[in-house]
């Protein structure tokens, strides 16, 4: 559940395993680490425009490199940087209100590629990825949720298969197993009590108040609660 990899790239580990169920995301990371220069050149050939955006959004090129270019371009210009797909797995986020003159910085892509070359990439369900964990490892799990969601589950359409309470239950069971293996685990969870009750009470929980990042009206973004849970002190 690496997603944007904010914590991963900030820590810049010397080794590790990075996984996500989103095949397009993992493919992008794979292409980026293999040849960031080629990817940069291809991206720079695409103008920031509505026509290009919706043309790429409608395309379905199966080749890995073309998929990586499409993924990066759409994520760069989509509304609020949101990744969302429909029930067929097709990306369906509209274009945002920004069309920057310069979209890409080669040095930043190079830095990210360097970090990615130190780790193994895995595509698939979180339980399959966690099977590679060994005693003494540190695991960070970031299940989908929308900050401040009224329905307790919130946004979960990162994949054609939605993420729900039963998936939280699976992760909670995995946390118990990893704890018995003496693996350090950290999770970030939405502040919904309905979700938090599914996880072991023994977890140390830090409650944070942040500002909702996604809202149709920027002025309506409110303070919401999220929780950092750990099985270690």
C-alpha positions in Angstrom: 0.0 0.0 0.0 2.8 2.3 -0.8 0.8 4.8 -2.9 2.7 8.0 -3.4 5.5 6.6 -1.2 5.8 9.8 0.8 7.2 8.1 3.9 9.3 5.7 1.7 11.0 8.4 -0.3 11.5 10.5 2.9 13.2 7.7 4.7 15.1 6.6 1.6 16.0 3.1 3.0 19.0 1.2 1.8 16.9 -1.9 1.2 13.3 -3.1 1.5 10.1 -4.3 -0.2 7.6 -1.9 -1.7 4.2 -3.2 -2.7 0.8 -2.0 -3.9 -2.3 -3.6 -5.6 -2.3 -0.9 -8.2 -0.5 -2.5 -11.2 -0.2 0.8 -13.0 1.6 2.4 -10.0 4.0 -0.5 -9.6 4.7 -0.5 -13.3 5.4 3.3 -13.2 7.9 2.8 -10.4 9.5 -0.1 -12.3 10.0 2.0 -15.5 11.2 5.0 -13.5 13.9 3.1 -11.8 15.0 1.3 -15.0 15.5 4.5 -17.1 14.3 7.8 -15.6 16.0 9.7 -18.5 13.9 8.0 -21.2 10.8 8.5 -19.1 11.6 12.1 -18.6 12.1 12.7 -22.3 8.8 11.0 -23.2 6.9 13.0 -20.6 8.4 16.3 -21.8 7.0 15.7 -25.3 3.5 15.9 -23.9 1.9 19.4 -23.6 -0.2 20.3 -20.6 -3.6 20.5 -22.3 -7.2 19.2 -21.9 -7.0 17.5 -25.3 -3.9 15.5 -24.5 -5.2 14.7 -21.0 -8.5 13.2 -22.1 -6.9 11.5 -25.1 -4.5 9.7 -22.8 -7.2 9.0 -20.3 -9.2 7.2 -23.0 -6.2 5.2 -24.3 -5.4 1.6 -23.3 -1.9 0.9 -24.6 -0.8 -2.4 -23.0 3.0 -1.7 -23.3 4.7 -1.1 -19.9 6.5 2.1 -21.0 3.4 3.7 -22.5 1.4 2.8 -19.4 4.0 4.5 -17.2 3.9 7.7 -19.3 0.1 7.7 -19.2 0.0 7.1 -15.5 2.5 9.9 -14.7 0.9 12.4 -17.0 -2.7 11.8 -15.8 -1.6 11.9 -12.1 0.3 15.1 -12.6 -2.7 17.0 -14.1 -5.8 15.3 -12.6 -8.1 17.0 -10.1 -6.4 17.3 -6.7 -3.9 14.6 -7.7 -6.5 12.0 -6.9 -6.2 8.4 -8.2 -9.6 6.8 -8.8 -10.9 4.1 -11.1 -14.4 2.9 -12.1 -15.6 -0.7 -11.7 -13.8 -1.7 -14.9 -10.5 -0.5 -13.5 -10.4 2.5 -15.9 -9.0 5.8 -14.5 -11.8 8.4 -14.5 -10.7 11.5 -12.7 -11.3 14.8 -14.5 -8.5 17.2 -15.3 -7.7 19.7 -12.6 -7.5 23.5 -12.9 -3.7 23.7 -13.3 -1.8 23.5 -16.6 1.7 24.3 -15.5 4.3 25.5 -18.1 6.9 23.1 -16.6 5.6 19.8 -15.3 8.7 17.7 -14.9 12.1 18.0 -13.1 14.7 15.5 -14.2 16.7 15.7 -10.9 13.6 14.8 -8.9 12.9 11.8 -11.1 16.6 10.8 -10.8 16.5 11.0 -7.0 13.3 8.8 -6.8 14.9 6.3 -9.3 18.0 6.0 -7.1 15.9 5.1 -4.0 13.7 2.6 -6.0 16.8 0.7 -7.2 17.6 -0.3 -3.6 14.3 -2.1 -3.1 12.2 -4.9 -4.5 8.9 -4.0 -6.1 5.8 -6.1 -5.6 2.4 -5.9 -7.2 -0.6 -7.5 -5.5 -2.7 -7.8 -2.4 -1.3 -6.6 0.9 -1.5 -10.1 2.4 0.6 -11.6 -0.4 3.2 -8.8 0.1 3.3 -9.3 3.9 4.3 -13.0 3.4 7.8 -11.8 2.6 8.2 -10.1 6.0 10.7 -11.6 8.5 11.4 -11.2 12.2 13.1 -7.9 12.9 11.6 -6.1 9.9 9.7 -2.8 10.1 6.4 -2.7 8.2 4.4 0.4 7.3 0.8 -0.2 6.1 -1.4 2.6 4.8 -4.9 1.3 4.1 -7.2 3.5 1.9 -9.4 6.0 3.6 -10.7 9.5 3.0 -10.0 12.0 5.8 -13.3 13.1 7.3 -15.5 10.6 5.4 -18.9 10.5 6.8 -19.6 6.9 5.9 -16.7 5.5 8.0 -15.1 3.8 5.0 -14.7 6.8 2.8 -12.9 6.8 -0.6 -11.7 3.3 -1.6 -11.7 3.2 -5.4 -8.0 2.9 -6.0 -8.6 -0.4 -7.7 -11.4 -2.1 -9.6 -11.9 -4.2 -6.4 -13.0 -1.9 -3.6 -11.5 -1.8 -0.2 -13.9 -2.4 2.7 -14.3 -3.5 6.4 -13.5 -7.1 5.5 -10.2 -5.9 4.2 -9.5 -4.0 7.4 -10.2 -7.3 9.3 -7.6 -9.1 7.1 -5.0 -6.4 7.8 -5.8 -6.5 11.6 -5.2 -10.3 11.5 -1.9 -9.8 9.7 -0.9 -7.2 12.3 -1.5 -9.8 15.1 0.6 -12.4 13.1 3.4 -9.9 12.6 3.4 -8.9 16.2 3.9 -12.6 17.2 6.8 -12.7 14.8 8.4 -9.7 16.5 8.0 -7.5 13.5 7.5 -3.8 14.1 4.3 -2.5 12.5 3.0 1.0 11.9 -0.3 1.9 10.3 -2.1 5.1 9.4 -5.8 4.9 9.7 -8.8 7.1 9.4 -10.3 8.3 12.6 -13.5 6.3 12.3 -14.3 4.4 15.5 -16.0 1.7 13.3 -12.6 1.0 11.7 -10.4 1.4 14.7 -12.4 -1.2 16.7 -11.2 -3.8 14.3 -7.6 -3.4 15.2 -5.8 -4.8 18.3 -6.4 -2.7 21.4 -2.7 -3.3 22.3 -1.6 -1.0 19.6 -0.1 2.4 20.7 -2.3 5.0 19.1 -1.4 8.6 18.3 -4.4 10.8 17.3 -3.6 13.6 14.9 -5.7 16.4 13.7 -5.1 17.4 10.1 -6.8 19.3 7.4 -8.8 17.4 4.8 -6.8 17.4 1.5 -9.7 16.6 -0.9 -12.8 18.8 -1.2 -14.8 20.2 -4.1 -14.6 23.6 -2.4 -11.1 24.5 -1.1 -12.6 26.8 1.5 -14.7 23.9 2.9 -11.8 21.7 3.9 -12.1 21.1 7.6 -10.0 19.6 10.4 -10.3 15.8 10.6 -8.8 13.1 12.7 -6.5 10.3 11.8 -4.6 7.8 13.8 -1.0 6.5 13.7 -1.0 3.0 15.3 2.1 1.0 16.3 2.8 -2.3 18.0 6.0 -0.8 19.5 6.9 2.2 21.6 
